[in-house]
């Protein structure tokens, strides 16, 4: 009996030792042994035995590979009473170089895997990677990238067009394409992604084309790093199925021999998991990098002697008036917008417009805003300045020409944009007590184009500007007025509401209270109206201007009326517009005279019943006149 117990003990120890001897087995397998440049590969380490807490030492991989991702999964199964379990480590690797590589021996708790050979095809810089793969006998890729620039030797701060094309076939389940981040350059996406189909290397691919505009900020070598595609690709299950007997996995075969090698009916029919097909998931992860692109950025040339460096494809100076054509009268303000419009440059690179003082005018200039817009494949930049001109004498006066030197990147020569001088006739001041009549032109009137709007050579720039969406500054209708233009540009660049409000009030002559006085902008509507009535009774145009500004803010806090035309639109009463114009004319007249405020107060009282919710809603639209009605289908443009 004693010997029997000793025999059982020895047998148990031997079984434990035998189990410990084969407690940990490690085997490595690569998803593919041939890769394309920039493509990742998945390495699977299968660990059988142990308690599942062992982790692989991945340090040997760092020399030739970049570890992108690590995942861990458990496998267990029972076949004919035999229990088998293993731990799989899926390691996504990106080769650091091309040519012949080797996944080195990896250790897991003392157990060692076998090295795995890997070949990375080498493609010439700038060549189509799929052509190199075909020469190397590689299989047709499920996805590949192409990238190109339109100028390899641009000038500093000049636009460089970058096009990236992503080609995918039906094996790609999902994915995302990164945007390039270039040190030493400003990168902006141009337009929306284009999608189309193209046949390449005997197969149909869906193509996603993305366009960027790069603006190098320093001269010298500049590298655009590769764009990266991260996605999932359907696995070819047939390549992973073997013909071994199920029990061979337990009889010294590869740890990767499936104990259930026969594909299921769903796999045979759908080519993958049934739920993968229904839900669009599954597949192996794929990391793919395009090629890097090198630029040689040229410095500013010696013969570019302008004070401001403006490298562009086209530059134009344009102007817009509150009314077309403008009418000048002594003491009455006229609003003018002058803008730089450039193609192939960002708005931040345009200079501030300096408007010279004009004899016979008081000029109040204000910096406005800028905008960079995408029109088709083009980058259009606009920087504008608004000014109020108030004639101080009657007769023929001149508005001087404006010039701006710039560098033509297409002809590689200096150019000058010019806004011609304009001769204007200034009418005498109105007689005391006279009120201006509202404009006779209806809202649908189309005044002729002003003579001071130059066209770019060949009309190319004008055509580009006219093809822009209605929200673009280049497409402002002639009759929209300066108020609409200010709202457009300010809304685009996101100016603060307070700054915008103060600017509008200042340009309209409706000034906020000075420091130390009660701020009319903080008044309630009732208090503002009482202040307006008191100022009108006292004949004080300055106090009336402040009170009218407070009324505007209290009644329409989102978008208060800016001037006479805005008040007329909100009320629908021409008398209110005439009264506000009279107030502004008296305030800016070179000869101070008495102001009869009762006319303004009576016009305001008569208009209050017309301040309906509908009119209020219209007044809150920052761009009421910048979106003309859409023409019927088939109408000529």
C-alpha positions in Angstrom: 0.0 0.0 0.0 2.8 2.3 0.9 4.6 1.6 -2.4 1.4 2.3 -4.3 1.1 5.8 -2.7 4.7 6.5 -3.5 4.1 5.5 -7.1 1.1 7.8 -7.3 3.1 10.7 -5.9 6.0 10.1 -8.3 3.5 9.9 -11.2 1.9 13.2 -10.2 5.3 14.9 -9.9 6.3 13.6 -13.3 3.0 14.8 -14.8 3.5 18.2 -13.3 7.0 18.4 -14.5 5.9 17.2 -18.0 3.2 19.9 -18.0 5.7 22.5 -16.8 8.2 21.5 -19.5 5.6 22.2 -22.2 3.7 24.8 -20.2 4.8 27.7 -22.4 5.1 27.5 -26.2 5.5 30.6 -28.4 5.1 30.8 -32.1 5.2 33.9 -34.4 3.4 34.4 -37.7 3.3 37.3 -40.1 0.1 38.2 -41.9 2.2 38.7 -45.1 5.8 38.2 -45.9 5.8 40.9 -48.7 4.9 44.5 -48.1 4.6 47.6 -50.1 6.4 50.8 -49.0 4.5 52.5 -46.2 2.3 49.5 -45.5 1.9 47.9 -42.0 1.9 44.2 -41.2 0.3 42.3 -38.4 2.5 40.0 -36.3 0.7 37.4 -34.2 2.4 35.8 -31.2 0.5 32.8 -30.0 1.4 31.7 -26.5 0.1 28.3 -25.3 0.4 27.3 -21.7 1.1 29.4 -18.7 -1.4 31.3 -16.7 -2.1 34.0 -19.4 -0.3 36.8 -17.6 2.9 36.6 -19.5 3.8 39.5 -21.8 6.2 39.5 -24.8 9.4 41.6 -24.8 9.1 43.8 -27.9 12.3 45.7 -27.5 14.1 43.8 -30.3 11.5 45.1 -32.8 12.5 48.8 -32.4 15.6 48.6 -34.7 13.7 47.9 -37.9 10.0 48.4 -37.0 7.7 51.0 -35.4 5.1 49.4 -33.2 1.7 51.0 -34.1 -0.7 49.0 -32.0 -0.9 46.0 -29.6 -3.9 43.9 -28.9 -4.4 40.8 -26.7 -7.0 38.0 -27.1 -7.8 34.7 -25.4 -8.6 31.5 -27.3 -10.0 28.3 -25.8 -11.6 25.2 -27.3 -12.5 21.6 -26.5 -12.1 18.9 -29.3 -13.0 15.3 -28.5 -12.5 15.9 -24.8 -9.2 17.7 -25.3 -9.0 21.2 -23.9 -6.7 23.8 -25.5 -6.2 27.4 -24.6 -3.8 30.1 -25.8 -3.2 33.8 -25.7 -2.7 35.8 -28.9 -0.8 39.0 -29.1 -1.6 41.0 -32.3 1.2 43.5 -32.9 0.9 46.0 -35.8 4.3 46.8 -37.2 5.5 49.5 -39.7 8.9 48.8 -41.3 11.4 51.6 -41.0 13.1 50.8 -44.3 12.7 48.8 -47.4 14.4 45.6 -48.6 15.0 42.3 -46.8 14.0 42.5 -43.1 13.6 40.0 -40.4 11.2 39.9 -37.4 13.7 39.0 -34.7 13.3 36.3 -32.0 10.9 37.4 -29.3 10.8 36.1 -25.7 7.7 35.5 -23.5 8.6 34.4 -20.0 11.8 32.6 -21.2 10.1 30.9 -24.2 11.4 32.1 -27.6 9.8 32.4 -31.0 11.4 31.8 -34.4 12.5 34.7 -36.6 10.2 35.7 -39.5 11.6 36.9 -42.9 9.9 40.0 -44.5 10.4 41.7 -47.9 9.5 45.3 -48.3 9.4 46.3 -52.0 11.4 49.4 -52.9 9.8 52.0 -55.2 11.6 55.0 -56.7 10.7 58.3 -55.1 7.7 59.7 -56.9 6.9 56.5 -58.7 3.6 54.6 -58.6 4.1 52.0 -55.8 1.8 49.6 -57.5 4.0 49.4 -60.5 7.0 48.5 -58.3 4.9 45.8 -56.7 3.9 44.4 -60.0 7.6 44.1 -61.0 8.2 42.4 -57.6 5.4 40.0 -58.2 3.3 41.3 -55.3 -0.5 40.8 -55.2 -2.8 43.6 -56.3 -3.1 46.1 -53.4 -6.4 46.7 -51.7 -5.5 50.3 -51.1 -2.7 52.7 -52.2 -1.9 56.4 -52.0 -0.6 59.0 -54.5 0.5 62.5 -53.8 1.8 65.3 -56.0 2.5 69.1 -55.9 2.0 71.6 -58.7 5.3 73.4 -57.9 8.4 71.8 -56.5 10.4 75.1 -56.3 7.9 77.7 -55.0 8.7 81.2 -53.7 8.5 81.7 -49.9 4.9 82.4 -48.9 3.6 81.5 -52.3 0.8 78.9 -52.7 1.7 75.3 -53.4 -1.1 73.0 -54.5 -1.0 69.5 -53.1 -3.2 66.7 -54.3 -3.6 63.5 -52.5 -5.4 60.5 -54.1 -6.6 57.5 -52.1 -7.3 54.3 -54.1 -9.4 51.6 -52.5 -11.1 48.5 -53.7 -14.0 46.4 -52.4 -11.8 44.7 -49.8 -11.5 47.9 -47.7 -14.2 48.0 -45.1 -13.5 51.5 -43.6 -10.8 54.0 -42.9 -9.7 57.5 -42.5 -7.1 59.7 -44.2 -5.0 62.1 -42.2 -4.2 65.7 -43.2 -0.6 66.7 -43.6 1.1 68.7 -40.9 4.1 70.6 -42.3 6.6 72.3 -40.1 7.4 75.7 -41.5 4.3 76.0 -43.7 0.6 76.9 -43.4 -1.6 74.2 -44.7 -5.3 74.8 -45.7 -7.7 72.3 -47.2 -9.2 73.5 -50.5 -12.8 72.6 -51.3 -14.5 69.3 -50.7 -13.2 65.8 -51.4 -13.8 64.6 -55.0 -14.9 61.0 -55.4 -14.8 59.0 -58.6 -13.8 55.6 -60.0 -10.7 54.8 -62.0 -9.2 51.6 -63.5 -5.7 50.9 -62.4 -3.5 47.8 -63.1 -6.4 45.8 -64.3 -8.9 46.5 -61.5 -11.5 49.1 -60.6 -10.7 51.4 -57.7 -12.8 54.0 -55.9 -10.8 57.2 -55.7 -11.0 60.0 -53.0 -9.1 63.1 -54.1 -8.2 65.7 -51.6 -6.6 69.1 -52.3 -4.6 71.3 -50.1 -2.9 74.7 -50.3 0.5 75.1 -48.7 2.2 78.4 -47.9 5.9 77.9 -47.0 7.0 80.4 -44.4 10.7 80.1 -44.9 13.1 79.5 -47.8 15.2 76.4 -48.2 14.5 72.7 -48.1 11.0 71.8 -46.9 9.6 68.3 -46.6 5.9 67.4 -46.8 5.5 64.3 -44.6 3.5 61.4 -45.8 -0.2 61.4 -45.4 -1.5 58.3 -43.5 -4.4 56.0 -44.1 -5.7 54.0 -41.2 -8.4 51.4 -42.0 -9.5 47.8 -42.0 -9.2 45.4 -44.9 -11.2 42.1 -45.3 -8.9 39.2 -44.8 -8.5 36.5 -47.4 -9.6 33.5 -45.2 -8.6 30.9 -47.7 -5.0 31.7 -47.2 -5.3 30.9 -43.5 -7.1 27.6 -43.8 -5.1 24.4 -43.7 -5.9 20.8 -44.6 -4.6 19.2 -41.3 -6.6 16.9 -39.1 -8.2 18.7 -36.2 -6.1 16.8 -33.7 -2.8 17.7 -35.4 -2.9 21.0 -33.5 -2.5 19.0 -30.3 0.1 16.6 -31.8 3.1 18.8 -32.3 1.8 20.8 -35.2 1.9 24.6 -35.5 0.2 26.5 -32.8 -1.6 28.3 -35.6 -3.1 25.2 -37.1 -6.8 25.7 -36.5 -8.6 22.9 -34.6 -11.6 23.7 -36.9 -9.9 24.2 -40.3 -13.0 23.8 -42.3 -14.7 27.1 -43.1 -18.3 27.4 -42.0 -21.2 27.7 -44.5 -21.5 31.4 -43.8 -17.7 31.9 -44.5 -18.0 30.0 -47.8 -21.0 31.9 -48.9 -20.2 35.4 -47.7 -16.3 35.2 -47.8 -16.1 36.1 -44.2 -18.1 36.3 -41.0 -21.8 36.6 -41.5 -21.9 39.4 -38.9 -18.9 41.1 -40.5 -20.9 41.3 -43.8 -24.0 42.6 -42.0 -22.4 45.2 -39.7 -19.4 46.2 -41.8 -16.9 45.5 -39.1 -14.1 43.0 -38.9 -11.1 42.7 -41.1 -7.4 43.2 -40.3 -6.2 46.7 -39.4 -4.1 48.5 -42.0 -1.7 51.4 -41.6 -0.5 52.9 -44.9 1.7 55.9 -45.5 2.2 57.7 -48.7 5.5 59.2 -49.9 7.1 62.3 -48.5 7.6 65.2 -50.9 10.5 67.5 -50.9 10.3 71.2 -51.8 13.1 73.7 -52.6 11.6 77.0 -51.4 13.1 80.0 -53.1 13.6 83.3 -51.2 12.3 86.6 -52.2 14.0 87.6 -55.5 16.4 90.6 -55.6 14.2 92.5 -58.1 11.2 92.3 -55.9 11.7 95.8 -54.4 8.1 96.5 -53.2 7.7 97.4 -49.5 5.4 94.3 -49.1 6.1 90.9 -50.4 3.0 89.6 -52.2 3.7 86.5 -54.3 0.4 85.6 -56.1 -1.1 84.5 -59.4 -3.2 87.7 -59.7 -3.9 90.8 -57.6 -6.7 93.3 -58.1 -7.8 96.5 -56.3 -11.6 97.0 -56.3 -14.0 99.4 -54.7 -17.7 99.3 -53.8 -20.0 102.2 -52.9 -23.1 102.4 -50.7 -25.0 103.5 -53.8 -24.1 102.9 -57.4 -23.3 105.4 -58.8 -22.5 107.4 -55.7 -24.0 110.8 -55.2 -21.9 113.4 -53.4 -23.3 116.4 -51.6 -21.7 118.8 -49.2 -22.1 117.6 -45.6 -23.7 114.2 -46.5 -21.7 111.0 -45.8 -20.9 108.5 -48.5 -19.6 105.1 -47.7 -16.9 103.4 -49.7 -15.3 100.0 -49.5 -11.8 99.4 -51.0 -10.5 95.9 -51.2 -7.4 93.9 -52.3 -8.5 90.7 -54.0 -5.7 88.2 -54.7 -5.4 84.7 -56.2 -2.9 82.2 -54.8 -2.2 83.8 -51.5 -3.8 83.9 -48.0 -5.5 87.0 -46.7 -3.0 87.2 -43.7 -0.2 87.9 -46.2 -1.9 91.0 -47.7 -1.0 94.5 -46.4 -3.3 96.9 -44.7 -4.8 99.4 -47.2 -3.7 102.9 -46.5 -6.2 105.4 -47.9 -4.7 108.9 -48.5 -6.5 112.0 -47.3 -8.5 113.7 -50.0 -8.7 117.5 -50.5 -12.3 118.7 -50.1 -13.3 115.7 -48.1 -13.4 114.6 -44.5 -12.4 110.9 -44.4 -13.0 108.5 -41.6 -11.2 105.3 -42.3 -11.6 102.1 -40.3 -9.7 98.8 -40.6 -12.2 96.1 -41.6 -11.4 92.5 -41.9 -10.1 89.8 -44.3 -11.2 86.5 -45.6 -9.5 83.6 -47.4 -12.0 81.6 -49.5 -11.9 78.6 -51.8 -13.3 79.0 -55.2 -13.0 75.7 -57.1 -9.4 74.8 -57.1 -8.3 78.4 -56.3 -7.5 80.2 -53.1 -8.9 83.7 -53.1 -7.9 86.3 -50.5 -9.7 89.5 -49.7 -8.6 92.3 -47.4 -10.8 95.4 -47.3 -11.1 98.8 -45.6 -14.2 100.8 -45.2 -14.2 104.6 -45.1 -16.8 107.4 -44.8 -16.3 110.4 -47.1 -18.0 113.7 -46.2 -17.6 116.5 -48.8 -16.7 119.9 -47.4 -16.9 121.9 -50.6 -18.9 121.8 -53.8 -17.5 121.4 -57.3 -15.3 118.9 -59.2 -13.1 117.0 -56.8 -10.6 114.1 -57.4 -10.2 110.8 -55.5 -6.6 109.8 -56.1 -5.5 106.6 -57.7 -4.4 103.7 -55.5 -1.5 101.3 -56.4 -0.1 98.1 -55.0 3.0 96.3 -56.1 3.1 92.5 -56.1 5.0 89.6 -57.5 3.6 87.5 -60.3 4.5 83.9 -59.5 3.5 82.7 -63.0 5.5 85.2 -65.0 8.1 85.6 -62.3 8.1 89.4 -62.6 6.9 92.4 -60.6 3.5 93.8 -61.3 1.3 96.7 -60.1 -2.4 96.6 -59.3 -4.1 100.0 -59.8 -7.4 101.6 -58.9 -7.7 104.6 -61.3 -8.4 108.1 -60.0 -12.0 109.2 -60.0 -13.3 112.7 -60.7 -16.6 113.4 -58.9 -19.0 116.2 -58.8 -20.0 117.4 -55.4 -23.4 119.1 -55.2 -24.0 122.1 -52.8 -25.5 121.5 -49.4 -29.2 121.3 -49.1 -31.2 124.4 -48.0 -31.9 124.6 -44.3 -35.0 122.6 -43.4 -34.9 120.6 -46.6 -35.1 116.8 -46.3 -33.6 114.4 -48.7 -36.0 112.2 -50.6 -35.5 108.5 -50.5 -33.9 106.9 -53.5 -36.1 106.3 -56.5 -34.4 103.1 -57.5 -36.3 100.0 -56.3 -34.7 97.0 -54.7 -34.5 95.2 -58.0 -32.7 98.0 -59.8 -29.4 97.1 -61.4 -27.2 100.2 -61.7 -24.5 100.1 -64.3 -21.0 99.1 -63.3 -18.8 101.9 -62.0 -16.0 103.0 -64.2 -13.4 102.5 -61.5 -13.6 98.7 -61.4 -10.6 97.4 -63.3 -10.6 93.9 -64.8 -7.8 91.5 -64.5 -5.8 90.6 -67.7 -8.0 88.4 -69.8 -10.8 88.6 -67.4 -9.6 85.5 -65.7 -9.7 86.8 -62.2 -13.2 88.3 -62.7 -14.4 85.0 -63.9 -13.0 83.2 -60.9 -14.5 85.8 -58.5 -17.9 85.6 -60.2 -17.9 81.8 -59.9 -17.7 82.0 -56.1 -20.7 81.2 -53.9 -23.1 84.1 -53.1 -21.5 84.5 -49.7 -18.2 85.6 -51.1 -17.2 89.2 -51.1 -16.5 89.0 -54.9 -20.2 88.2 -55.5 -21.7 91.1 -53.6 -24.6 92.5 -55.7 -24.1 96.1 -56.8 -27.2 97.2 -54.9 -26.4 95.4 -51.6 -24.7 98.4 -50.1 -21.8 98.8 -47.8 -23.7 97.7 -44.7 -24.2 94.2 -46.2 -20.5 94.0 -47.2 -19.5 94.9 -43.6 -21.8 92.2 -42.2 -20.4 89.6 -44.6 -16.8 90.1 -43.9 -17.2 90.6 -40.2 -19.3 87.4 -40.0 -16.8 85.4 -41.9 -13.8 86.4 -39.8 -15.8 86.1 -36.5 -15.3 89.6 -35.1 -16.7 90.1 -31.6 -20.2 91.5 -31.4 -19.1 94.5 -29.4 -16.4 95.5 -31.8 -18.8 95.1 -34.7 -21.5 97.1 -33.0 -19.1 99.9 -32.2 -17.8 99.9 -35.7 -21.2 100.1 -37.2 -22.4 102.9 -34.9 -19.2 104.9 -35.5 -19.5 104.5 -39.3 -23.2 105.5 -39.2 -22.5 108.6 -37.0 -24.4 107.0 -34.0 -21.7 107.1 -31.4 -21.8 105.2 -28.1 -21.4 107.2 -24.9 -18.0 108.5 -24.1 -16.1 107.3 -21.0 -17.6 108.6 -17.8 -21.1 109.0 -19.1 -24.1 106.8 -18.9 -23.7 104.1 -21.6 -26.8 104.3 -23.8 -26.1 100.8 -25.0 -27.1 99.5 -21.6 -30.5 101.3 -21.5 -33.9 99.5 -21.7 -36.1 100.3 -24.7 -38.3 102.6 -22.7 -35.4 104.6 -21.3 -33.8 104.8 -24.7 -37.0 106.2 -26.3 -37.4 108.7 -23.5 -33.8 109.9 -24.1 -34.5 110.2 -27.8 -37.6 112.2 -27.2 -35.7 114.6 -24.8 -32.9 115.0 -27.3 -35.3 115.8 -30.2 -37.2 118.3 -28.1 -33.9 120.0 -27.1 -32.6 120.0 -30.7 -29.4 118.2 -29.6 -28.1 116.1 -32.6 -25.3 114.6 -30.6 -27.5 113.4 -27.8 -30.1 112.2 -30.4 -27.5 110.1 -32.1 -26.5 108.4 -28.9 -30.2 107.8 -28.0 -31.0 106.5 -31.4 -28.1 104.0 -31.1 -29.5 102.9 -27.7 -32.9 102.4 -29.2 -31.4 100.3 -32.0 -29.5 98.1 -29.5 -32.5 97.7 -27.2 -34.9 96.8 -29.9 -32.6 94.6 -32.1 -29.7 93.5 -29.9 -28.5 90.9 -32.4 -28.2 93.3 -35.4 -29.1 96.9 -34.6 -29.8 99.2 -37.6 -26.6 100.9 -38.7 -27.8 104.0 -40.6 -30.6 105.6 -42.4 -31.2 102.8 -45.0 -31.2 100.2 -42.2 -33.8 102.1 -40.3 -36.0 102.5 -43.4 -35.8 98.7 -44.0 -36.8 97.9 -40.5 -39.8 100.3 -40.5 -40.8 100.4 -44.1 -41.2 104.2 -43.7 -39.3 106.5 -45.9 -39.8 109.4 -43.6 -37.7 107.8 -40.9 -34.8 107.3 -43.4 -35.0 111.0 -44.4 -35.0 112.1 -40.7 -32.0 110.0 -39.9 -30.1 111.3 -43.0 -30.9 114.8 -41.9 -29.5 114.1 -38.4 -26.3 112.7 -39.9 -25.9 115.6 -42.3 -26.2 118.1 -39.5 -23.7 116.2 -37.3 -21.1 116.1 -40.1 -21.8 119.5 -41.7 -18.8 121.8 -41.8 -21.1 124.6 -40.8 -23.0 124.0 -37.6 -26.7 124.9 -37.9 -29.8 124.4 -35.9 -31.4 121.0 -36.0 -35.2 120.6 -35.7 -35.5 117.3 -33.8 -39.3 117.1 -33.9 -39.2 115.7 -37.4 -37.1 112.7 -36.2 -39.3 112.0 -33.2 -42.5 112.2 -35.2 -41.1 109.9 -37.8 -39.9 107.4 -35.2 -43.3 107.4 -33.4 -45.1 106.8 -36.7 -42.7 103.9 -37.5 -43.0 102.0 -34.2 -46.2 100.2 -35.1 -44.4 98.9 -38.2 -41.6 97.3 -36.1 -43.3 93.9 -36.5 -41.7 90.6 -35.6 -41.2 89.9 -39.3 -39.4 93.1 -39.8 -37.3 92.4 -36.7 -36.4 89.0 -37.9 -35.3 90.5 -41.2 -33.2 93.1 -39.4 -31.4 90.4 -37.5 -30.1 88.8 -40.6 -26.6 90.0 -41.0 -26.7 89.5 -44.8 -30.3 90.3 -45.9 -29.3 91.4 -49.4 -26.3 89.2 -50.1 -28.3 86.1 -51.1 -30.3 86.9 -54.2 -33.2 84.6 -55.0 -32.2 81.4 -56.8 -33.0 81.5 -60.5 -35.4 78.9 -61.9 -33.8 75.8 -63.4 -32.7 76.5 -66.9 -32.5 80.3 -66.5 -29.5 81.9 -68.1 -26.8 83.5 -66.0 
